[in-house]
């Protein structure tokens, strides 16, 4: 009896191998990204969240690559990019995205940003505008709309950095994930030392800056969030009626993994209606 070929293997075979690339940012930091898919296809660029490598999007990249040119970015200090002593600010990381897009060429792109990548991308848009974009997808982070998120600080001494990062990685998922995947993701997240990791979580930018930036976006915008941001999604759609919103009530922070079929379908529909030109 022939054994069925796993769906992910079929997707990876259809997508072809990813090509690794490195460029040097204007401050001398070597930044890594990978490209796979159709060279002449629509360009979709993924920007990951706090401490995460670009390859966390490998599954969705494999689903898009038969039609599209897919770029997975490793921000500074993450994935295979260099770990410099500084540059862990919203403005510098936004500039890194601008320099990545310049490296990719003049064709319009859809930016898909998740978690801290949302703020990095909004910093890019604040400085450079949206002329390079065919569309924008923001996943599960605040965009400065009311109401502000409410954080509940833990009591007692903070755990060691490695313990906190391991707990963060496991807490991103609502569904059970393979242990090997969680260990690999945790190792990747621990590349960034604790001081730099803390700097990334401490962007000193007023919330109103993010709100004004996202409301000025002129290209199609999709905001994908869990219920904790449902009120912000409603406020954004009231301020910017063309915004598309998708709520994921049964997923964790890494909702593109937890509810992959629904995420893929929503993203494909959005890409079909983006402002490609």
Backbone as a ProteinNet text record, in pm:
[ID]
protein_1_A
[PRIMARY]
XXXXXXXXXXXXXXXXXXXXXXXXXXXXXXXXXXXXXXXXXXXXXXXXXXXXXXXXXXXXXXXXXXXXXXXXXXXXXXXXXXXXXXXXXXXXXXXXXXXXXXXXXXXXXXXXXXXXXXXXXXXXXXXXXXXXXXXXXXXXXXXXXXXXXXXXXXXXXXXXXXXXXXXXXXXXXXXXXXXXXXXXXXXXXXXXXXXXXXXXXXXXXXXXXXXXXXXXXXXXXXXXXXXXXXXXXXXXXXXXXXXXXXXXXXXXXXXXXXXXXXXXXXXXXXXXXXXXX
[TERTIARY]
85.2	0	88.1	58.4	139.7	103.4	207.8	186.7	158.9	58.4	23.7	137.9	162.1	264.7	207	271.5	217.5	195.5	89.8	54.5	168.8	235.1	342.9	455.9	487.8	593.2	553.5	427.9	381.1	394.4	358.6	368.8	513.6	602.4	743.2	802.3	763.7	812.1	762.6	636.2	580.5	644.5	676.3	731.2	875.6	948.9	1089.7	1171.2	1303.4	1388.5	1391.3	1405.8	1422.7	1568.3	1588	1723.2	1757.1	1864.7	1907.4	1983	1964.6	2033.4	2066.8	2169.6	2214.5	2240.2	2200.5	2240.4	2290.9	2368.2	2424.3	2343.3	2284.4	2205.9	2296.8	2235.6	2312.4	2396	2367.3	2451.2	2554.5	2569.3	2669.8	2624.3	2498.7	2448.6	2409.6	2455.5	2422.1	2287.8	2193.7	2057.3	2025	1957.3	1928.2	1781	1756.1	1620	1626.9	1514	1507.9	1397.7	1417.7	1322.3	1289.2	1162	1121.7	998.1	968.1	849.6	881.1	781	792.9	866.8	977.7	1051.2	965.8	873.5	790.3	656.1	635	506	490.7	372.9	347.8	441.9	497.6	593.6	522.8	537.5	477.9	591.3	604.1	714.4	658.6	714.2	670.6	771	719.4	801.7	758.2	844.6	803.8	803.8	758.7	746.9	869.7	850.9	957.8	1036.7	1166.6	1264	1247.5	1143.5	1111.1	1191.5	1227.6	1292	1188.4	1232.5	1142	1083.5	1158.2	1110.1	987.1	942.3	816.9	700.9	720	617.8	639.8	725.9	760.2	639.4	547.1	431.3	344.7	309.7	226.2	304	436.1	516.9	508.7	510.7	503.7	370.1	263	133.2	124.8	197.3	192.2	292.3	405.1	516.6	486.8	392.8	365.2	318	261.1	211.7	291.2	345.2	399.2	548.3	608.9	747.2	738.4	787.9	768.4	902.3	904.8	1026	1001.6	1089.5	1084.9	1202.6	1173.4	1275.6	1313.3	1443.7	1495.8	1538.4	1460.2	1505.5	1636.4	1700.4	1828.6	1813	1911.4	1908.2	1821.2	1758.7	1663.7	1700.1	1658.5	1685.2	1834.5	1871.4	2012.1	2078	2009.1	2068.8	2171.2	2258.2	2358.1	2290.8	2365.2	2315.7	2402.1	2372.8	2454.6	2423.8	2508.3	2487.9	2368.2	2339.4	2232.3	2144.8	2058.1	1966.8	1830.1	1802	1676.4	1568.8	1545.8	1443.1	1345.5	1228.4	1128.3	1180	1242.3	1287.6	1393.7	1491	1597.7	1541.6	1452.9	1398.2	1303.3	1236.3	1158.6	1247.2	1362.4	1457.8	1512.7	1531.9	1577.1	1476.9	1347.7	1245.5	1252.9	1269.6	1282.1	1400.9	1511.7	1631	1613.6	1540.6	1508.1	1425.2	1321.9	1237.1	1316.5	1408.5	1494.1	1578.4	1623.3	1703.5	1620.6	1491	1406.6	1367.7	1388.7	1354.8	1229.9	1191.6	1087.5	944.1	922.8	785.5	712	581.3	505	502.1	487.4	485	365.4	323.3	233.9	318.9	313.3	382.7	287.2	332.6	255.9	336.6	288.4	364.5	288	361.5	300	365.1	281.1	327.7	417.6	538.9	627	654.5	650.6	667.7	565.5	447.5	346.7	402.1	463.1	516.9	638.1	724	836.2	785.4	679.8	624.9	559.1	488.2	429.2	537.8	651.3	762.9	816.1	825.7	864.8	765.9	636.5	535	536.5	561	565.8	677.5	791.6	906.5	901	852.5	865.5	733.4	621	493.1	466.2	355.8	312	325.1	407.4	418.3	469.4	547.9	601.3	503	390.4	302.8	185.9	150.5	24.2	-81.2	-39.1	-131	-53.9	-128.3	-67.5	-153.6	-88.2	-155.5	-88.5	-165.8	-115	-180.6	-97.6	-145.7	-121.3	-228.2	-231.8	-137.2	-142.4	-78.8	-160	-146.1	-212.3	-161.3	-251.2	-212.6	-243.3	-253.7	-272.5	-415.1	-510.1	-650.7	-699.6	-802.6	-861.6	-944.8	-960.3	-898.7	-756.6	-674	-537.9	-540.7	-450.1	-443.7	-414.8	-469.2	-446.4	-352.3	-238	-140.7	-149.7	-134.9	-139.8	-1	76.7	213.1	213.1	312.5	326.6	394.2	369.4	427.8	549.7	638.5	757.6	870.4	987.5	1104.4	1083.2	1131.5	1115.8	1197.6	1152.3	1228.7	1352.2	1449	1564.4	1518.6	1601.1	1563.9	1529.7	1611.1	1587.6	1455	1421.3	1294.2	1176.9	1188.8	1081.1	1059.9	1167.6	1155.1	1092.3	1133	1074.9	924.9	885.8	743.2	668.5	731	668.4	643.8	743.3	729.8	614.2	608.6	501.1	365.2	362.9	236.8	179.6	254.8	204.3	99	87.6	5.5	-112.2	-227.4	-346.4	-352.2	-298.4	-297.4	-163.3	-164.2	-42.3	55.8	180.8	284.9	390.7	458.3	563.2	675.1	724.1	829.4	954.4	989	1108.9	1093.8	975.5	948.9	960.8	903.5	909.2	1052.9	1129.4	1269.5	1350.3	1327.2	1400.6	1364.2	1236.7	1192.5	1249.4	1255.5	1311.9	1460.8	1533.9	1676.8	1695.5	1613.6	1624	1594.4	1492.7	1454.3	1561.9	1639.6	1741.9	1871.7	1878.8	1998.5	2018.3	1910.2	1920.6	1938.9	2047.2	2068.9	1957.7	1947.8	1839.3	1831.7	1942.5	1928.4	1867.6	1911.2	1855.5	1710.1	1680.8	1542.2	1450.7	1500.3	1421	1402.5	1506.3	1494.6	1385.5	1373.1	1269.2	1129	1114.2	982.2	954.4	1040	1028.9	1033.1	958.7	952.6	885.5	962.1	909.7	846.4	734.2	661.7	518.6	466.6	328.1	229.7	126.6	28.7	-36.8	-52.3	-118.1	-38.2	92.9	175.2	136	120.1	79.2	-60.4	-150.5	-287.9	-290.6	-222.3	-222.8	-158.9	-53.4	15.7	-75	-139.3	-221.1	-344.2	-398	-517	-484.7	-357.6	-317.8	-282.9	-282.6	-247.2	-350.1	-301.4	-390.9	-413.5	-331.5	-345.5	-438.8	-488.2	-572.9	-505.5	-585	-533.3	-620.8	-555.7	-622	-565.1	-653.7	-614.1	-667.9	-577.1	-613.5	-575.5	-675.4	-649.3	-732.1	-692	-773	-868.8	-961.6	-1062.2	-1006.5	-884.1	-830.3	-812.7	-810.6	-796.7	-921.9	-1032.1	-1154.1	-1202.7	-1193.3	-1239.5	-1149.7	-1018	-929.8	-962	-992.5	-1028.7	-1153.4	-1251.7	-1373.6	-1344.5	-1258	-1222.7	-1146.8	-1058.7	-984.1	-1078.2	-1172.3	-1265.2	-1356.9	-1391.1	-1471.6	-1393.5	-1262.8	-1179.9	-1136.9	-1127.2	-1080.6	-1171.7	-1287.4	-1391	-1348.3	-1247.2	-1205.7	-1126.7	-1091.4	-1012.7	-1090.2	-1022.7	-1080.3	-1031.6	-1121.4	-1089.8	-1126.4	-1039.2	-1068.5	-1036.2	-1132.3	-1114.4	-1089.4	-992.3	-958.3	-980.3	-1101.2	-1130.9	-1076.1	-1034.7	-992.9	-846.8	-764.6	-623	-537.9	-411.4	-315.5	-253.2	-148.5	-83	-30.7	23.4	70.1	-48.7	-147	-274.7	-260.8	-157.5	-134.9	-88.2	-48.4	-16.8	-134.1	-191.9	-301.4	-424.4	-458.2	-575.9	-531.2	-442.5	-376.8	-473.4	-568.5	-655.5	-732.8	-786.2	-862.5	-770	-653.8	-559.7	-519.6	-485.7	-443.5	-552.7	-677.1	-787.7	-808	-801.2	-819.8	-706.8	-583.1	-469.1	-476	-511.2	-519.1	-625.9	-739.7	-843.5	-792.9	-721.8	-669.1	-568	-478.5	-377.9	-443.6	-553.7	-621.5	-679.3	-704.2	-766	-671.6	-544.6	-447.6	-425.9	-363.9	-348.3	-220.3	-211	-95.2	-99.3	15.2	17.6	149.9
-120.3	0	124.4	218.1	339.9	434.1	491.2	585.8	724.6	795.2	929.3	1026.2	1115.7	1218.1	1331.2	1371.8	1478.6	1605.9	1680.4	1802.8	1903.3	1919.3	2017.7	1981.8	1852.7	1812.4	1845.5	1821.5	1856.3	2005.8	2086.5	2232	2275.1	2217	2255.7	2214.9	2097.2	2054	2146	2188.6	2278.6	2416.4	2460.1	2594.7	2604.4	2492.9	2498.8	2548.5	2540.2	2579.1	2729.8	2768.9	2910.9	2950.8	3070.8	3122.4	3223.4	3198	3288.9	3406.5	3523.2	3643.9	3732	3812.7	3904.7	4040.9	4146.3	4280.3	4355.4	4458.4	4538.2	4664.9	4682.8	4802.5	4925	5040.6	5165	5189.6	5119.3	5132.8	5020.8	4940.5	4836.7	4699.8	4685.6	4557.3	4467.2	4342.6	4246.7	4181.1	4197.7	4150.2	4040.4	3939	3818.9	3814.7	3760.6	3729.1	3610.7	3547	3437.5	3466	3413.7	3434	3298.9	3274.4	3154.3	3184.4	3092.2	3109.3	3158.7	3214.9	3259.7	3392.3	3399.8	3526.3	3640.5	3610.8	3716.2	3732.1	3661	3667.1	3790.8	3802.8	3911.5	3895.8	4005.5	3998.8	4019.3	3921.5	3926.5	3915.1	4014.7	4021.7	4002.8	3907.4	3878.4	3934.5	4006.7	4065.7	4003.7	3926.7	3855.1	3943.2	3882.4	3953.7	3943	3982.1	3990.8	3860.5	3869	3760.3	3651.6	3658.4	3547.3	3551.9	3434.9	3428.4	3435.7	3476.1	3480.4	3344.6	3237.3	3104.8	3059.9	3134.6	3098.1	3105.2	3178.8	3187.9	3085.7	2986.2	2894.5	2819.9	2783.3	2707.4	2790.7	2912.6	2995.1	3037.5	3055.7	3088.4	2976.3	2852.2	2738.7	2734.3	2779.1	2778.5	2887.6	2996.7	3108.4	3093.8	3026.3	3026.8	2970.9	2876.1	2833.4	2945.7	3053.7	3165.3	3293	3310.8	3439.7	3432.3	3547.6	3562.7	3599.2	3511.5	3525.9	3554.6	3658.2	3701.4	3691.1	3618.2	3607.3	3684.9	3788.7	3880.2	3842.4	3846.8	3834.3	3973.4	4039.8	4169.8	4157.3	4269.2	4267.2	4195.9	4110	4034.9	3911.3	3884	3773.1	3683	3556.2	3462.8	3451.1	3467.4	3457	3593.6	3701	3834.8	3854.9	3953.9	3985.9	4038	4030.3	4075.4	4194	4313.4	4429.1	4473.1	4559.5	4608.7	4701.8	4774	4872	4867.1	4966	4973.8	4913.1	4883.7	4816.4	4919.2	5008.1	5110.9	5098.5	5154	5147.7	5216.7	5333.8	5408.6	5331.8	5272.3	5199.8	5074	5005.6	4883.4	4915.6	5029.1	5071.9	5103.8	5164.5	5193.1	5064.3	4962.9	4833.5	4778.1	4792.8	4745.4	4824.6	4956.3	5037.9	4993.4	4963	4920.7	4780.7	4694.8	4564.1	4580.8	4664.5	4683.4	4743	4833.4	4888	4777.8	4685.3	4572.5	4481.4	4470	4377.6	4431.2	4559.3	4614.2	4699.5	4757.3	4860.4	4808.9	4679.1	4630	4647.9	4673.6	4688.6	4558	4569	4451.9	4462.2	4347.6	4343.5	4308.6	4393	4366.6	4295.4	4183.4	4108.3	4111.7	4186.4	4209.4	4155	4091.5	4026.2	4074.7	4099.9	4129.1	4254	4246.3	4363.1	4409.4	4317.6	4356.4	4457.9	4459.5	4562	4700.5	4717.2	4849.1	4884.3	4785.7	4811.4	4860.2	4797.1	4833.5	4969.9	5001.4	5134.5	5241.5	5208.3	5303.5	5327.5	5221.9	5237.7	5327.1	5303.2	5382	5527.9	5550.6	5688.6	5766.8	5701.1	5770.3	5774.1	5666.6	5651.1	5651.8	5642.4	5638	5501.3	5491.1	5361.5	5349.4	5432.8	5430.4	5296.6	5223.7	5094.7	4979.9	5004.4	4895.4	4876.2	4748.6	4713.4	4680.3	4655.9	4624.2	4604.1	4600.4	4590.2	4497.4	4400.3	4308.1	4320.5	4355.6	4372.8	4267.7	4191.1	4073.5	4087.3	4094.7	4074.8	4162.5	4292	4388.5	4517.4	4593.1	4722.4	4815.6	4898.3	4999.9	5139.9	5153	5284.4	5331.9	5255.8	5293.7	5270.9	5342.1	5310.9	5183	5114.3	5139.3	5082.5	5141.1	5091.4	4953.8	4864.6	4733.6	4750	4660.8	4660	4544.3	4576.6	4474.8	4447.8	4324.4	4284.7	4237	4324.4	4285.2	4169.6	4082.7	3970.6	4017.8	3945.5	3980.2	3890.9	3941.8	3865.8	3894.9	3838.2	3863.4	3804.8	3872.8	3819.2	3692.6	3600.2	3477.1	3506.4	3417.1	3434.1	3447.8	3517.8	3546.9	3420	3316.4	3194.2	3129.9	3134.8	3077.5	3158.5	3290.7	3376.5	3359	3347.6	3332.1	3197.5	3092.4	2960.6	2961.1	3028.7	3037	3119.8	3226.1	3309.5	3229.1	3153.4	3074.8	2976.8	2903.1	2806	2873.6	2991.8	3062.8	3124.1	3122.9	3182.1	3096.1	2970.1	2874.8	2827	2819.3	2761.2	2611	2570.9	2429.4	2367	2237.2	2164.6	2165.1	2199.6	2204	2097.3	2047.5	1947.2	2001.9	1917.5	1960.1	2006	1935.9	1974.5	2114.7	2148.7	2283.2	2387.6	2360.7	2456.9	2477.1	2368.6	2381.8	2461.6	2434.1	2507.8	2656.1	2686.3	2825.6	2895.9	2825.2	2883.9	2912.5	2819.6	2844.3	2968.7	2983.1	3100.4	3228.1	3224.4	3343.3	3384.2	3288.1	3317.1	3369.1	3384.8	3445.3	3587.5	3658.4	3799.1	3806.3	3869.1	3879.5	3957.3	3936.3	3995.7	4148.5	4224.6	4371.2	4417.3	4358.5	4396.2	4350.4	4232.2	4184.2	4278.3	4328.4	4423	4554.8	4599.4	4723.8	4712.4	4595.1	4576.1	4586.7	4554.6	4559.7	4696.2	4792.8	4922	5036.9	5023.7	5131.7	5253.4	5360.4	5481.8	5571.3	5526.4	5599.7	5617.9	5741.3	5760.2	5680.6	5626.8	5546.1	5624.4	5755.1	5835.9	5839.4	5820.7	5815.3	5694.6	5578.6	5459.2	5478.2	5537.1	5555.7	5645.1	5758.9	5849.8	5783.3	5705.2	5640.1	5539.4	5452.2	5349.1	5407.9	5514.4	5575.5	5647.1	5680.9	5747.5	5649.4	5520.8	5421.6	5428.4	5441.2	5456.9	5327.5	5227.9	5100.8	5009.9	4901.6	4808.5	4759.4	4754.2	4719.2	4610.3	4505.9	4395.2	4386.7	4388.7	4382.6	4251.8	4159.7	4026.4	4016.6	3994.9	4001.1	3897.4	3874.7	3797	3890.4	3836	3921.7	4031.6	4014.8	4119.5	4251.9	4248.9	4370.6	4400.3	4335.1	4355.1	4499.5	4562	4700.6	4794.6	4768.9	4851	4831.2	4706.5	4680.7	4758.4	4762.9	4837.8	4987.5	5038.5	5180.2	5213.1	5123.8	5147.5	5148.3	5055.9	5051.2	5173.3	5226.1	5348	5467.9	5473.3	5585.3	5569.8	5445.7	5415.3	5305.7	5342	5243.5	5135.5	5161.4	5060.8	4946.2	4957.4	4853.7	4721.9	4614	4480.4	4423.2	4358.4	4303.8	4155.8	4074.8	3933.8	3901.3	3845.3	3806.8	3656.7	3618.6	3478.2	3444.4	3404	3382.6	3253.8	3159.6	3028.9	2999.5	3102.3	3086.6	3161.6	3123	3195.8	3309.4	3368.2	3482.7	3446.5	3328	3281.5	3222	3304	3256.7	3201	3242.3	3191.7	3046.4	2997.6	2855.9	2783.6	2845.2	2781.4	2755.5	2852.2	2838.7	2861	2773.5	2791.6	2794.6	2702.9	2705.3	2836.3	2886.1	3011.7	3129.2	3132.4	3240.6	3241.3	3124.8	3116.8	3166.8	3126.7	3166.5	3317.4	3376	3520.6	3595.6	3547.8	3614.7	3604.9	3488.3	3473.9	3566.6	3578.9	3670.7	3814.1	3850.4	3987.4	4013.3	3919.3	3937.7	3952.7	3883.7	3892.6	4031.2	4106.9	4239.1	4353.1	4321.8	4427.4	4518.3	4630	4733.6	4708.4	4592	4563	4654.5	4701.9	4796.3	4782.3
0	0	0	-88	-96.1	16.5	76.5	186.2	129.9	186.7	139.4	167.4	75	93.3	177	287.8	371.3	290.8	328	255.8	258.2	373.7	380.6	285.7	273.7	181.3	38.3	3.3	-131.2	-156.5	-57.7	-72.3	-91.6	-12.1	-22.1	-156.5	-206.6	-336.9	-447.1	-436.7	-538.1	-531.1	-408.8	-392.4	-438.2	-432.4	-466	-347.4	-355.3	-243.5	-222.8	-96.9	-66.2	-89.3	-137.8	-162.6	-53.7	19.1	124.6	64.9	124.9	77.3	197.1	182.1	286.9	223.9	294.1	253.5	376.1	351.4	459.9	476.1	593.7	622.4	628.3	626.2	620.3	745.3	854.5	974	983.6	876	871.4	918.8	960.3	1009.6	892.7	896.3	791.5	824.3	731	751.5	651.1	699.8	621.2	580.9	463.2	421.5	326.6	303.8	207.7	106.9	-14.8	-124.3	-184.3	-210.2	-281.1	-365.9	-455.8	-537.7	-676.7	-741.5	-880.2	-888.3	-959.9	-970.2	-1024.8	-1116.4	-1172.6	-1106.1	-994	-926.9	-839.7	-782.6	-687.8	-568.4	-518.7	-408.5	-275.9	-187	-53.1	47.9	135.3	231	371.8	446.2	582.1	682.3	782.9	889.5	1022.2	1088.8	1210	1333.9	1444.8	1570.1	1658.6	1784.6	1883.9	1892.5	1864.1	1873.4	1767.2	1685.9	1597.3	1467.1	1413.6	1282.2	1171.3	1053.5	940.5	906.5	934.9	894.8	971.4	1071.5	1136.6	1037.3	927.9	822.5	711.1	732.4	623.7	568.9	656	608.3	514.9	555.5	468.9	344.1	357.1	239.7	136.9	183.8	91.8	18.6	83.8	16.2	-90.4	-70.9	-166.2	-279.8	-252.9	-346.6	-484.8	-504.2	-642	-733.1	-675.3	-756.4	-734.6	-614.8	-574.3	-542.9	-538.8	-490.8	-343.3	-256.3	-112.7	-45.8	36.9	106.4	256.3	325.3	470.9	528.2	604.2	655.1	797.4	826.3	962.5	1009.6	1094.7	1146.2	1223.2	1244.7	1317	1451.2	1480.4	1604	1600.1	1486.9	1477.6	1359.8	1368.2	1260.3	1233.6	1105.3	1066.1	1049.5	1086.2	1077.6	1188.9	1169.5	1270.5	1397.4	1507.7	1638.5	1682.4	1633.8	1672	1814.5	1866.6	2002.8	2011.3	1901.9	1906.3	1782.4	1773	1659.6	1686.7	1813.5	1846.3	1881.9	1787	1800.9	1684.8	1703.2	1596.1	1470.2	1486.3	1369	1291.1	1361.1	1290.9	1224.7	1291.6	1232.6	1117.4	1125.1	1010.2	891.7	917.8	810.7	750.7	833.6	781.7	680.4	708.7	614	484.9	494.5	374.2	290.1	353.5	280.4	221.3	289.3	232.3	105.5	109.3	-8.5	-124.5	-94.4	-200.1	-262.1	-179.4	-227.3	-319	-292.5	-367.7	-504.9	-529.2	-660.1	-656.3	-770.7	-772.3	-772.7	-789.6	-798.3	-665.4	-672	-547	-469.2	-338.1	-250.9	-157.1	-107.1	7.7	129.3	231.6	357.8	452.1	507.9	606.8	735.9	834.6	957.3	1077	1166.7	1282.5	1411.4	1513.5	1647.9	1647.4	1700.5	1698.3	1555.7	1459.6	1320.3	1273.8	1338	1306.7	1335.1	1452.8	1489	1403.6	1373.7	1283.7	1148.2	1098.9	968.3	972.3	1080.2	1091.6	1101.8	1165.5	1168.6	1027.8	947.9	807.2	733.2	750.7	680.7	725.7	853.2	902.8	834.8	813.1	753.9	601.8	538.3	393.7	318.3	388.2	319.5	258.2	185.3	132.8	-18.2	-81.2	-227.1	-279.6	-198.7	-243.8	-227.1	-162.3	-123.3	-218.6	-237.4	-302.5	-197.5	-76	31.9	160.8	271.1	403.3	489	552.9	643.7	780.3	882.2	1018	1107	1180.5	1253	1403.2	1479.2	1623.8	1703.6	1675.9	1765.3	1762.9	1869.4	1877.7	1769	1717.3	1617.8	1670.2	1802.1	1862.8	1870.7	1818.5	1829.3	1972.2	2013.7	2144	2135.8	2247.6	2378.7	2383.5	2469.4	2485.5	2551.7	2512.1	2578.8	2726.9	2806	2950.1	2982.3	3041.7	3077.4	3226.8	3264.3	3405.2	3446.6	3512.6	3548.3	3647	3629.3	3721.9	3849.2	3955.9	4085.1	4111.9	4195.9	4229.6	4133.4	4158.5	4072.9	3934.1	3830.8	3695.5	3677.9	3596.7	3573.8	3490.1	3488.6	3399.9	3254.5	3177.3	3038.6	2960.9	2973.2	2897	2934.7	3062.8	3108.3	3053.6	3058	3009.4	2859.7	2783.9	2639	2604.9	2673.8	2648.3	2677.5	2785.6	2818.3	2714.9	2668.1	2564.7	2437.5	2394.5	2271.7	2285.1	2394.9	2411.9	2425	2483.2	2502.5	2376.7	2265.6	2141.4	2073.2	2116.9	2043.5	2126.9	2062.3	2123.9	2096	1983	1946.2	1983.3	2001.1	2037.7	1920.5	1949.1	1846.6	1875.3	1771.7	1793.9	1882.3	1972.2	2063.6	1988.8	1881.6	1806.5	1749.5	1702.7	1648.5	1759.5	1876	1986.5	2034.7	2041.2	2084.2	1982.9	1854.7	1751	1754.9	1773.6	1779.2	1902	2013.8	2135.7	2118.7	2058.7	2032.9	1946.7	1844.3	1757.4	1835.7	1921.2	1997.7	2097.2	2145.4	2245.8	2185.5	2053.1	1993.4	2042.8	2069.2	2110.1	2261.1	2308.9	2453.1	2522.6	2651.8	2729.7	2717.4	2723.4	2715.1	2583	2472	2342.3	2329.5	2382.4	2380	2457.1	2571.1	2648.8	2574.2	2503.4	2425.7	2319.4	2259.6	2158.3	2216.7	2342	2406.2	2467.2	2441.2	2509.2	2409.2	2299.4	2201.5	2265.5	2280.3	2341.9	2234.1	2181	2077.2	2125	2126.5	2171.3	2085.9	2149.2	2077	1963.8	1983.1	1881.1	1751.2	1758.7	1636.8	1553.1	1619.3	1546	1484.9	1562.1	1513	1389.6	1395.2	1279.8	1158.6	1182.3	1070.2	1001.8	1077.7	1015.5	947.4	1002.4	941.4	810.3	788.1	663.5	551.5	579.9	477.1	364.2	240	124	48.4	71.3	-0.2	78.8	17.1	91.5	219.1	326	458.6	519.7	567.9	637.2	778.3	877.9	1018.7	1075.1	1109	1156.9	1303.9	1391.3	1534.5	1609	1733.6	1827.2	1901.2	1980.9	2045.5	2134.6	2188.1	2275.1	2201.9	2068	1989.4	1906.2	1937.8	1858.4	1865.2	1981.6	1993.3	1913.4	1912.5	1829.3	1681.8	1642.8	1503.3	1464.3	1553.9	1525.6	1515.6	1603	1597.8	1469.3	1426.9	1303.5	1183.5	1180.8	1068	1068.4	1187.3	1193.3	1140.3	1172.9	1127.6	982.9	937.8	802.3	746.8	693.4	660.1	560.7	479.3	381.3	443.9	570.9	637.4	642.8	610.3	626.3	758.2	829.9	961.6	963.8	1023.4	1046.7	1192	1264.4	1403.6	1412.8	1496	1517.4	1665.3	1702.2	1844.3	1902.9	1819.9	1871.1	1837.5	1838.3	1803.8	1904.5	1911.5	1991.8	1912.2	1970.2	1906.7	1767.7	1752	1620.6	1544.5	1516.5	1462.2	1320.8	1249.1	1113.6	1116	1232.8	1251.4	1317.4	1419.9	1492.8	1405.6	1321.3	1234.2	1090.6	1045.1	915.9	797.8	786.1	667.4	653.6	764.7	756.7	725.7	790.6	763.2	616	562.4	422.1	328.3	354.3	266.7	270.6	390	403.7	333.8	353.1	291.3	138.9	85.2	-60	-119.2	-51.6	-101.6	-100.4	5.1	13.1	-97.9	-121.1	-225.2	-362.7	-384.6	-513.2	-538.6	-431.7	-445.8	-406.2	-385.9	-353.2	-473.7	-449.5	-553.7	-635.5	-698.2	-783.6	-905.4	-947.9	-1061	-1135.3
[MASK]
+++++++++++++++++++++++++++++++++++++++++++++++++++++++++++++++++++++++++++++++++++++++++++++++++++++++++++++++++++++++++++++++++++++++++++++++++++++++++++++++++++++++++++++++++++++++++++++++++++++++++++++++++++++++++++++++++++++++++++++++++++++++++++++++++++++++++++++++++++++

